[in-house]
Structure formats: structure tokens, C-alpha cells
Amino acid sequence: MDVNIENATIKHLDKLFDIEAQCFDQEAFTKRQISYLLTDYNSIALIAKVNADIAGFIIAQVDLEDNTEYGHIITLNIPPNYRRQGIATKLLNEMEARLKQRGIMECRLEVREDNHSAIKLYHNLGYQTMGKLEKYYGKKHGLYLKKSF
Ligand SMILES: CC(C)(COP(=O)(O)OP(=O)(O)OC[C@H]1O[C@@H](n2cnc3c(N)ncnc32)[C@H](O)[C@@H]1OP(=O)(O)O)[C@@H](O)C(=O)NCCC(=O)NCCS
């Protein structure tokens, strides 16, 4: 299966919202939030394409702390029929490459503490758990992960 990583644009909004809604229920971003993320100058948004189909997407923002920029993964979603084929890994690798091209040396993210598949994916790729985020997702706790390049 050939997977190509491309930039996402506002023209992909409907499809990306559809995938987001398949991947999350209460925690899903709204269409309006995704629209904002796709157009904000601080965002990097990538899609994975398999032929003409969108087989997942990732959006990160570039944030600032102590005058230093870092990448912040906002959302990563692979539709159920495309999972366990390395697509999330490809999207994360490409996102990290894009961050490095900008001279950014760190990437952070939050994940629900019971999202074992995502936590395994991130740990495999070298992200380290830095701490717990109490009730970050309503009643559910989150974990805060970070990777330095
Ligand atoms: C988590 C998610 C992004 C993984 O996407 P994916 O394309 O299936 O991930 P990959 O194929 O790149 O997986 C890489 C590795 O992560 C781990 N992993 C991924 N999914 C897993 C699962 N369901 N169970 C156990 N390990 C898993 C495995 O180690 C896997 O390697 P392997 O397949 O060789 O064993 C996908 O399941 C998803 O979109 N889930 C819903 C949304 C979500 O939770 N997003 C992340 C929010 S922080």
C-alpha cells in the first residue's frame, strides 16, 4: 500500500471532520475548530493519502515557551479501516521532520491515560511521559508526553 503524506488545506475540512468524528465521540473537535486549525498560520496540518482516499491526518501547532518554539500535536486520527498499517507513525515522522526544518527541537502532546494504543505508538517513537493531567478530558485523566529531537 502506497501512503503519501501531503499538506492538508481547508478543502479537506468535510473529510477530516468525518474522520475526527469516527475516532472520538465527546472529545472530537468541532468542524469549526478543525476549520480554525486548518487555516491558522501557526498550524502544520498533514494528511495521509492512499490513492484518492484520506487515510488519516495530523495537526500540530507551533507554541512558545520561554522564547523557545516547540511543536504541539493537537490531533492525530486514523480511520478504523486504515489502522495498524504504520500510517500514524508516518504522519508523526513527517510532522517531526517539518518541525526540525523550522529549527524546532521539541514536540509535546496530551493523551487520555486509558488510550493505550496511542500511548504505545508515542512511546515506540521516543516520546516520554512527563506527568499526569488531572481530569484533562472531563472525568478522565490525561498524560503529558514530550520528545526532544
Ligand atoms: C492511535 C492511532 C492514531 C494509531 O494509528 P495507527 O496508524 O494504527 O498506528 P501505527 O500503525 O503507526 O502503529 C504503530 C505502533 O503503535 C502501537 N499501536 C497502534 N495501535 C495499537 C493498538 N490498537 N493496540 C496496541 N498497540 C497499538 C503498536 O506498537 C504499533 O506497531 P505494530 O502495529 O507494529 O505493533 C489510531 O488508533 C487512532 O486514530 N485512534 C483514535 C484516535 C486517537 O486515539 N488518536 C490519538 C490521540 S492522542
The ligand as an SDF file (V2000), in Angstrom:
LIG
                    3D

 48 50  0  0  0  0  0  0  0  0999 V2000
   -3.7820    5.6240   17.9430 C   0  0  0  0  0  0  0  0  0  0  0  0
   -3.8260    5.6740   16.4030 C   0  0  0  0  0  0  0  0  0  0  0  0
   -3.5100    7.0910   15.9370 C   0  0  0  0  0  0  0  0  0  0  0  0
   -2.7620    4.6920   15.8730 C   0  0  0  0  0  0  0  0  0  0  0  0
   -2.7560    4.7870   14.4400 O   0  0  0  0  0  0  0  0  0  0  0  0
   -2.1430    3.6100   13.5390 P   0  0  0  0  0  0  0  0  0  0  0  0
   -1.9600    4.1370   12.1500 O   0  0  0  0  0  0  0  0  0  0  0  0
   -2.9820    2.4050   13.6910 O   0  0  0  0  0  0  0  0  0  0  0  0
   -0.7250    3.3870   14.2330 O   0  0  0  0  0  0  0  0  0  0  0  0
    0.5280    2.6130   13.6000 P   0  0  0  0  0  0  0  0  0  0  0  0
    0.0580    1.5870   12.6220 O   0  0  0  0  0  0  0  0  0  0  0  0
    1.5140    3.6130   13.1260 O   0  0  0  0  0  0  0  0  0  0  0  0
    1.0620    1.8680   14.9130 O   0  0  0  0  0  0  0  0  0  0  0  0
    2.4010    1.9200   15.3430 C   0  0  0  0  0  0  0  0  0  0  0  0
    2.5520    1.1530   16.6380 C   0  0  0  0  0  0  0  0  0  0  0  0
    1.7410    1.7190   17.6770 O   0  0  0  0  0  0  0  0  0  0  0  0
    1.2080    0.6610   18.5140 C   0  0  0  0  0  0  0  0  0  0  0  0
   -0.2370    0.5430   18.3320 N   0  0  0  0  0  0  0  0  0  0  0  0
   -1.0120    1.2360   17.4620 C   0  0  0  0  0  0  0  0  0  0  0  0
   -2.3140    0.8550   17.6010 N   0  0  0  0  0  0  0  0  0  0  0  0
   -2.3400   -0.0900   18.5600 C   0  0  0  0  0  0  0  0  0  0  0  0
   -3.3770   -0.8690   19.1520 C   0  0  0  0  0  0  0  0  0  0  0  0
   -4.6630   -0.7500   18.7680 N   0  0  0  0  0  0  0  0  0  0  0  0
   -3.0480   -1.7300   20.1370 N   0  0  0  0  0  0  0  0  0  0  0  0
   -1.7710   -1.8730   20.5400 C   0  0  0  0  0  0  0  0  0  0  0  0
   -0.7250   -1.1680   20.0040 N   0  0  0  0  0  0  0  0  0  0  0  0
   -1.0170   -0.2800   19.0360 C   0  0  0  0  0  0  0  0  0  0  0  0
    1.8650   -0.6140   18.0260 C   0  0  0  0  0  0  0  0  0  0  0  0
    3.0860   -0.7410   18.7230 O   0  0  0  0  0  0  0  0  0  0  0  0
    2.0930   -0.2920   16.5560 C   0  0  0  0  0  0  0  0  0  0  0  0
    3.1040   -1.0650   15.9620 O   0  0  0  0  0  0  0  0  0  0  0  0
    2.7170   -2.5240   15.3790 P   0  0  0  0  0  0  0  0  0  0  0  0
    1.4660   -2.3710   14.5630 O   0  0  0  0  0  0  0  0  0  0  0  0
    3.9360   -2.8870   14.5690 O   0  0  0  0  0  0  0  0  0  0  0  0
    2.5130   -3.4080   16.5800 O   0  0  0  0  0  0  0  0  0  0  0  0
   -5.2180    5.2120   15.8710 C   0  0  0  0  0  0  0  0  0  0  0  0
   -5.5780    4.0040   16.5120 O   0  0  0  0  0  0  0  0  0  0  0  0
   -6.3320    6.2290   16.0720 C   0  0  0  0  0  0  0  0  0  0  0  0
   -6.5530    7.1100   15.2300 O   0  0  0  0  0  0  0  0  0  0  0  0
   -7.0510    6.1150   17.2130 N   0  0  0  0  0  0  0  0  0  0  0  0
   -8.1810    7.0220   17.5140 C   0  0  0  0  0  0  0  0  0  0  0  0
   -7.7320    8.4480   17.6940 C   0  0  0  0  0  0  0  0  0  0  0  0
   -6.6160    8.5790   18.7170 C   0  0  0  0  0  0  0  0  0  0  0  0
   -6.6160    7.9440   19.7660 O   0  0  0  0  0  0  0  0  0  0  0  0
   -5.6470    9.4650   18.3950 N   0  0  0  0  0  0  0  0  0  0  0  0
   -4.5470    9.7770   19.2620 C   0  0  0  0  0  0  0  0  0  0  0  0
   -4.9920   10.7840   20.2610 C   0  0  0  0  0  0  0  0  0  0  0  0
   -3.7030   11.3900   21.2950 S   0  0  0  0  0  0  0  0  0  0  0  0
  1  2  1  0
  2  3  1  0
  2  4  1  0
  2 36  1  0
  4  5  1  0
  5  6  1  0
  6  7  2  0
  6  8  1  0
  6  9  1  0
  9 10  1  0
 10 11  2  0
 10 12  1  0
 10 13  1  0
 13 14  1  0
 14 15  1  0
 15 16  1  0
 15 30  1  0
 16 17  1  0
 17 18  1  0
 17 28  1  0
 18 19  1  0
 18 27  1  0
 19 20  2  0
 20 21  1  0
 21 22  1  0
 21 27  2  0
 22 23  1  0
 22 24  2  0
 24 25  1  0
 25 26  2  0
 26 27  1  0
 28 29  1  0
 28 30  1  0
 30 31  1  0
 31 32  1  0
 32 33  2  0
 32 34  1  0
 32 35  1  0
 36 37  1  0
 36 38  1  0
 38 39  2  0
 38 40  1  0
 40 41  1  0
 41 42  1  0
 42 43  1  0
 43 44  2  0
 43 45  1  0
 45 46  1  0
 46 47  1  0
 47 48  1  0
M  END
$$$$
